[in-house]
Amino acid sequence: MASSPISTTGPLFQAGGLASGLDTTSIVNSIITADSAAMLQVQQQQAAYSVQISTLATLTSKLQALQSATDTLATSGVAPIKADSTYADFTVSGYALVEGDYTVQVETMARAAKMRSDPFSSAQDPNALGLTGTLQFSIDGVTSPSTAIDMTGMSLSALAEAINAKVPQVSAAVVSSGTGYSLSVTRNSTGFSTSQEGALQVIGGEGLNLQTIQHAQNASLKVDNLQITSKSNTITGAIPGVTLNLRGQSNVATDVNFARDTSSSASAIQSFITAYNDVVTLLNSQLRPDPNQAATNNPLAGTNLLSIQRAMQGLLSTKVNTSGTVQTLSDLNVSLLDDGTLALDKLPHGNTFAEAIAADPSGANKLFTTAKTGVAALVDALVKRQVETSTVVLPDGSKLAVEGGLEGETTLLKNSITALDDTVSYWQTYLDNERTRLTSQFTAMEQTVATLNTASNYLNALFYASTNTSYKTTSKG
């Protein structure tokens, strides 16, 4: 009876594992991902700090915008007194302290002294001049030895450069007539202190033949028949609070009327309110964050923000004036709403804004213009405390730089991010090494399994060969 054949549907010896198709890369990545949790937590903390730094920068910007809005009101007031027209011989800047009329008559404008040399054939060739000796300038009778210039061997251009470098009171340049080149020297300031001739004089300079082509001239004008002389064309003090900038000298008497401008009052105070509300809205988002978004918004710590909030709320009730109907911001019907923002004429509060301005325009102006205690001064102090570095003198006389509140918080957060960089670097190195180690181990395992698989295939081949031979022999018998 013949033997039954043995099944040959699969190998007799097998080594399963990596060499048979296991995804070792995914295994390594999964292990590294699990081990990365600690590093990712640190990186998330760094990202949170970065968000807070950005928020501090935004808050700083909004505080500075508020400061700018109040500084404008500190200069003009809520209802400024302005010139009601434009004029040919002068412009008017600033705001008068009281309403009224003035007569302005510009007789002469201030001018600067000018000198010019003889013409020469070249600006660059020293031989065209053949200069020797020294050159100095006397300004209002004063000559500084340190400004002496040795002209020997200089070209006209080189001499102009030397004058500009050594004599700060004048400006020199080479000018061309088309047929020759001359040295032009102009005093930088207009007018004179001693005399027209003494405003700009040359000492030495033989061979240049510098001559005066325009004498210095002081400005001369009358304001309400008061004679005023000035070295400059910018006149302050003639009209309290106002600057006259001269630009013509027609010698014609011009009437200037200063009247209170209430038409822009509402927009001026609204600019302040808008800037104030921008700050408050950002503070609210940090002090009372949305619970559904707080984790992702990374709100700032509240201690310093609360001090800012309290200082701003105090602006509404701060009593600036001790008399009149407008003593605080609330007297202008500026109201504090439930969310901490301000609104104009939103709630009943005595007179409307327009009525309050009409009743006490001077008091309304002083709310912002009063030095040290006005709203603008208080906002300036608040912003400086938060965003500017101050210097403190210690008992031993040494000085210590102290950062503002928001500035200091920003520095701390940046330092925290830097400190965590070392932790991230440690974990990154660890994970890189771990990946290398695991990859190396799996590679070694694959090589081992591959060797076993090769041996398995060889043994299976021998076994199948011997089995088939035995079967054929048995069949023949």
C-alpha positions in Angstrom: 0.0 0.0 0.0 1.4 3.4 -1.0 2.1 6.2 1.6 -0.1 9.3 1.6 1.7 12.4 0.2 2.7 15.2 2.7 1.1 18.7 2.1 3.5 21.4 0.7 1.2 24.4 0.7 3.5 26.4 3.1 7.0 26.4 4.5 7.8 24.1 7.3 10.1 26.7 9.0 9.0 30.4 9.4 10.4 33.6 11.2 7.7 36.3 11.3 8.3 40.0 12.1 9.9 43.0 10.6 11.4 41.5 7.5 7.9 40.1 6.7 6.5 43.7 6.2 6.0 45.3 9.7 6.0 49.1 9.4 8.9 50.0 11.6 8.9 53.7 10.7 5.3 54.1 12.0 6.3 52.2 15.2 9.3 54.6 15.8 7.2 57.7 15.0 4.5 56.5 17.4 7.1 56.0 20.2 8.7 59.4 19.5 5.3 61.1 19.4 4.4 59.7 22.8 7.8 60.8 24.2 7.4 64.3 22.8 4.5 65.2 25.1 6.7 66.9 27.6 8.5 69.0 25.0 5.2 70.0 23.3 3.9 71.2 26.7 7.0 73.5 27.0 6.5 74.7 23.5 2.9 75.4 24.1 3.9 77.5 27.2 6.3 79.4 25.0 3.5 80.0 22.4 1.3 81.3 25.2 4.0 83.7 26.4 4.4 84.9 22.8 0.6 85.6 22.6 0.9 87.6 25.9 3.8 89.6 24.6 1.7 90.5 21.5 -1.2 91.5 23.7 1.1 93.7 25.8 2.4 95.4 22.6 -1.2 96.0 21.5 -2.1 97.5 24.9 1.0 99.7 24.8 0.0 101.0 21.3 -3.5 101.7 22.5 -2.3 103.6 25.6 0.0 105.7 23.4 -2.9 106.4 21.1 -4.9 107.6 24.1 -1.9 109.7 25.2 -1.7 111.3 21.7 -5.4 112.1 21.8 -5.1 113.8 25.2 -1.9 115.6 24.2 -3.9 117.2 21.3 -6.5 118.4 23.7 -3.8 119.6 26.1 -2.6 121.9 23.4 -5.9 123.1 22.0 -8.5 122.4 24.7 -12.0 121.1 24.0 -13.1 124.5 22.7 -10.0 126.3 21.3 -9.7 130.0 20.6 -8.4 130.2 17.0 -7.7 132.8 14.3 -10.8 132.9 12.1 -9.0 133.5 8.8 -5.7 133.2 6.9 -3.3 136.1 6.2 -0.9 137.1 3.5 2.1 138.2 5.6 2.0 135.6 8.3 0.5 132.4 9.5 -1.0 131.8 13.0 -0.3 128.7 15.0 -1.4 127.8 18.5 -4.5 129.0 20.4 -5.1 132.3 22.0 -5.8 132.4 25.7 -8.8 134.8 25.3 -11.0 135.9 22.5 -10.3 139.2 20.9 -9.0 141.2 18.0 -5.4 142.2 17.2 -3.8 144.3 14.5 -0.6 142.9 13.0 1.7 144.9 10.7 4.9 143.2 9.3 7.4 145.9 8.4 10.5 143.7 7.7 11.3 140.0 7.8 14.4 138.6 9.4 17.1 137.6 6.8 20.5 135.9 7.1 23.8 137.5 6.2 25.4 136.2 3.0 28.8 136.5 1.4 30.3 135.5 -2.0 33.8 135.2 -3.3 35.3 136.3 -6.6 34.8 133.8 -9.5 37.4 131.2 -10.3 37.9 129.1 -13.4 37.6 125.7 -11.6 35.9 124.4 -8.5 38.2 121.3 -8.3 41.6 122.5 -9.4 43.7 124.0 -6.5 45.9 125.7 -9.0 43.0 127.8 -10.2 42.9 129.6 -6.8 46.5 129.5 -5.6 45.3 130.2 -2.0 47.5 130.5 1.0 47.0 131.6 4.6 44.0 131.1 6.9 40.3 131.8 6.8 38.0 132.6 9.8 34.6 134.0 10.4 33.4 136.3 13.0 29.8 135.8 14.1 28.3 138.8 16.0 31.8 139.8 16.9 32.8 136.4 18.2 35.7 134.5 16.6 36.6 131.0 17.7 40.3 130.0 17.2 39.2 126.4 16.6 37.4 127.4 13.4 40.5 128.7 11.6 41.0 126.9 8.2 44.4 126.7 6.5 43.5 127.3 2.8 46.9 126.4 1.4 46.6 124.1 -1.6 42.8 123.8 -1.4 40.4 123.8 -4.3 37.2 125.8 -4.0 35.1 122.6 -3.3 37.6 121.4 -0.7 37.4 124.8 1.0 33.6 124.7 1.1 33.7 121.2 2.7 36.3 122.4 5.3 34.1 125.4 6.2 31.0 123.2 6.7 33.0 120.8 8.9 34.6 123.4 11.1 32.2 126.4 11.3 28.8 125.2 12.5 27.3 128.7 12.3 27.5 129.0 8.5 26.9 126.9 5.4 29.2 127.0 2.4 28.7 125.9 -1.1 30.2 126.4 -4.6 27.9 128.3 -7.0 28.4 128.7 -10.8 27.5 131.6 -13.0 28.1 129.6 -16.1 31.5 131.3 -16.7 33.1 130.8 -13.3 32.8 129.3 -9.8 32.4 131.2 -6.6 32.3 130.3 -2.9 28.9 131.2 -1.2 28.7 131.5 2.6 25.4 132.0 4.4 24.9 132.3 8.1 22.6 129.6 9.4 20.5 131.9 11.6 18.7 135.0 10.6 19.1 138.4 12.1 21.9 139.9 14.2 22.7 140.7 17.8 25.3 143.4 17.3 24.9 145.1 14.0 24.1 144.2 10.4 27.8 144.4 9.5 28.9 142.4 12.5 26.5 139.5 11.9 29.0 137.8 9.5 32.5 139.0 8.9 35.5 137.3 7.4 39.0 137.3 8.9 41.9 136.4 6.5 40.8 134.7 3.3 43.1 136.7 1.1 42.7 135.8 -2.5 39.0 134.9 -2.1 37.8 138.4 -1.8 34.6 137.4 0.1 32.1 140.3 0.0 28.7 140.7 1.7 25.9 140.3 -0.8 23.0 140.4 1.7 23.2 142.1 5.1 21.6 140.4 8.1 18.2 141.8 9.0 16.0 141.5 12.0 12.2 141.1 11.8 10.3 144.2 12.6 6.5 144.3 13.2 3.8 145.9 15.2 1.1 144.2 17.1 -1.6 146.6 18.3 1.0 149.3 17.7 3.5 147.7 20.0 6.9 147.7 18.1 8.5 144.2 18.2 12.0 143.3 16.9 13.1 139.7 16.5 16.2 137.9 15.0 13.8 135.2 13.9 10.7 135.2 11.7 8.9 133.1 14.4 7.3 135.5 16.9 6.0 134.2 20.2 4.6 136.1 23.1 3.2 139.0 21.1 -0.2 137.4 21.3 -0.5 135.1 24.4 -0.6 131.4 23.4 -0.1 132.2 19.7 2.9 132.0 17.4 3.2 134.2 14.3 5.3 132.9 11.5 6.3 135.7 9.2 6.3 135.1 5.4 5.8 138.6 3.9 6.5 142.3 4.6 3.8 144.3 2.9 3.8 146.8 5.9 0.0 146.6 5.8 -2.0 146.5 9.0 -4.0 143.3 9.2 -6.8 142.6 11.6 -6.7 139.2 13.3 -9.8 137.9 15.1 -9.6 135.1 17.6 -12.9 133.4 18.3 -13.8 130.2 20.2 -14.3 127.2 17.9 -17.0 125.0 19.3 -17.9 123.4 16.0 -15.1 120.8 16.4 -15.5 120.3 20.2 -17.7 117.1 19.9 -15.3 115.4 17.4 -12.3 116.4 19.6 -13.8 114.8 22.8 -15.1 111.8 20.8 -11.5 111.1 19.6 -10.5 111.0 23.2 -13.4 108.7 24.1 -12.7 106.3 21.2 -9.0 106.0 22.3 -10.1 105.5 25.9 -12.6 102.8 25.0 -10.1 101.0 22.8 -7.9 100.6 25.9 -10.8 99.5 28.1 -12.1 96.9 25.6 -8.7 95.3 25.5 -8.4 95.4 29.4 -11.8 93.7 29.6 -10.8 90.9 27.3 -7.9 90.1 29.6 -9.5 90.7 33.0 -12.9 89.1 32.0 -12.0 86.7 29.3 -14.6 84.6 27.5 -14.5 81.2 29.4 -14.8 79.4 26.1 -11.7 81.0 24.7 -9.6 81.8 27.7 -7.4 78.7 27.2 -6.5 79.8 23.7 -6.3 83.5 24.3 -3.8 83.2 27.1 -5.0 86.2 29.0 -2.5 88.4 30.9 -2.2 88.3 34.7 -4.5 90.9 36.2 -2.6 92.8 38.9 -1.0 95.5 36.7 -4.0 95.6 34.4 -6.3 96.3 37.4 -4.2 99.3 38.3 -4.4 100.7 34.8 -8.2 100.1 34.8 -8.6 101.9 38.1 -6.4 104.9 37.0 -8.5 105.3 33.8 -11.8 105.1 35.6 -10.5 107.8 38.0 -10.1 110.2 35.0 -13.9 110.6 34.8 -14.3 111.8 38.4 -11.0 113.7 38.9 -11.8 117.3 39.9 -9.6 119.6 37.8 -11.3 122.9 38.3 -12.5 124.3 41.6 -14.9 126.8 40.2 -17.3 127.0 37.2 -19.9 124.5 36.0 -17.3 122.2 34.4 -15.0 120.7 36.9 -14.8 117.1 35.9 -15.2 115.1 32.7 -18.6 113.9 33.8 -19.7 117.6 33.8 -19.4 117.4 30.0 -22.0 114.6 30.1 -19.3 112.0 29.5 -20.7 108.9 31.2 -19.2 105.7 32.4 -21.1 102.7 31.1 -21.5 99.3 32.7 -18.7 97.7 30.7 -16.3 100.5 31.7 -16.3 102.3 28.4 -17.3 106.0 28.0 -20.1 107.6 26.1 -21.0 111.2 25.2 -24.6 112.3 25.9 -25.6 108.7 26.4 -27.1 109.1 29.9 -28.9 112.0 31.5 -26.3 114.0 33.3 -27.4 117.6 33.7 -26.5 119.7 30.6 -25.7 118.1 27.3 -22.1 118.3 26.1 -22.9 121.3 23.8 -24.7 123.1 26.7 -21.8 122.4 29.1 -19.3 123.8 26.6 -21.5 126.9 26.0 -21.9 127.5 29.7 -18.2 127.1 30.7 -15.9 126.9 27.7 -12.9 128.0 29.7 -13.5 125.3 32.3 -13.9 122.7 29.6 -10.6 123.7 28.1 -8.8 123.5 31.5 -10.0 119.9 32.0 -7.2 118.9 29.6 -4.9 121.9 29.5 -4.2 122.3 33.2 -0.6 121.3 33.8 0.1 118.4 36.3 -3.5 117.9 37.3 -5.4 118.0 34.0 -6.7 114.9 32.3 -3.9 115.1 29.7 -1.3 115.3 32.4 -2.8 112.3 34.3 -2.9 110.2 31.1 0.7 111.2 30.3 1.8 110.1 33.8 -0.2 106.8 33.5 1.4 105.9 30.1 4.9 106.8 31.3 4.5 104.5 34.3 3.6 101.7 32.0 5.7 102.0 28.9 8.8 104.2 29.7 12.0 103.3 31.6 12.7 105.7 34.5 15.8 106.3 36.5 15.9 106.0 40.2 18.7 107.5 42.3 19.7 105.1 45.1 20.9 106.3 48.5 24.5 105.7 47.6 24.1 108.0 44.6 24.1 105.3 42.0 21.3 105.2 39.4 19.0 102.3 38.6 16.9 102.0 35.4 13.4 100.8 36.2 11.2 99.6 33.4 7.5 100.6 33.2 4.9 98.1 34.2 4.0 96.8 30.7 7.6 97.1 29.6 8.7 95.0 32.6 6.1 92.4 32.0 7.3 92.1 28.4 10.9 91.6 29.5 9.9 88.9 32.0 7.9 87.0 29.3 10.8 87.2 26.8 13.2 86.0 29.5 10.8 83.1 30.3 10.7 82.1 26.6 14.5 82.2 26.4 14.8 80.1 29.6 12.5 77.5 28.2 14.6 77.3 25.0 17.1 75.2 27.0 14.4 72.8 28.0 13.2 72.4 24.5 16.8 72.0 23.3 17.3 69.2 25.9 14.1 67.4 24.8 14.9 67.8 21.1 18.3 66.2 21.6 16.8 63.4 23.7 14.2 62.7 21.0 16.8 62.8 18.2 18.9 60.3 20.1 16.0 58.1 20.9 14.9 58.0 17.3 18.4 57.1 16.3 18.6 54.3 19.0 15.2 52.8 18.0 15.9 52.9 14.3 19.2 51.2 14.9 17.6 48.5 17.1 14.8 47.8 14.5 17.4 47.8 11.7 19.4 45.1 13.6 16.2 43.1 14.2 15.3 43.3 10.5 18.8 42.0 9.6 18.5 39.2 12.1 15.0 38.2 10.9 16.2 38.5 7.3 19.0 36.1 8.1 16.5 33.6 9.8 14.2 33.9 6.8 17.0 33.1 4.5 17.9 30.0 6.6 14.2 29.1 6.7 13.9 29.2 3.0 17.1 27.1 2.6 15.9 24.4 5.0 12.4 24.3 3.4 14.0 23.8 0.1 16.1 20.9 1.4 13.1 19.4 3.1 10.9 19.6 0.0 13.6 18.1 -2.2 14.1 15.1 0.1 10.4 14.6 0.5 9.7 14.5 -3.2 12.6 12.0 -3.8 11.2 9.7 -1.0 7.7 9.9 -2.5 8.8 9.0 -6.0 10.8 6.0 -4.7 7.9 4.7 -2.7 5.5 5.0 -5.7 7.8 3.0 -7.9 8.1 0.2 -5.4 
